[in-house]
Amino acid sequence: MVWTLELASFLDDAPWPANKFELIDYAVRTGAPKEVIYNLEDMEDTEEPFESIEEIWLDYPTDEDFFYDEESKDF
């Protein structure tokens, strides 16, 4: 299973929380690339729904990953 920002972006508006099968259905209905569907199909079946993309792709970049200190910027 390989996630990229581009592939993960197809799940931005998914109906969270959602289980694996709901996410696959959403991806198919919204025309996500086949790689997204393959990644979702490759996931482990769990009874608990996923709350967000961060639970699917543990390395999903968050806003904090792009944070920088504007005050320390030299002009």
Number of C-alpha atoms within 10 A of each C-alpha: 11 10 15 11 9 9 17 18 14 16 19 11 8 17 13 15 13 16 16 20 13 15 22 21 11 19 19 14 9 12 11 17 12 12 13 25 18 13 16 18 15 11 11 9 12 9 8 10 16 16 13 15 17 13 11 17 14 8 11 14 11 9 6 7 8 7 8 9 6 7 6 7 7 5 3
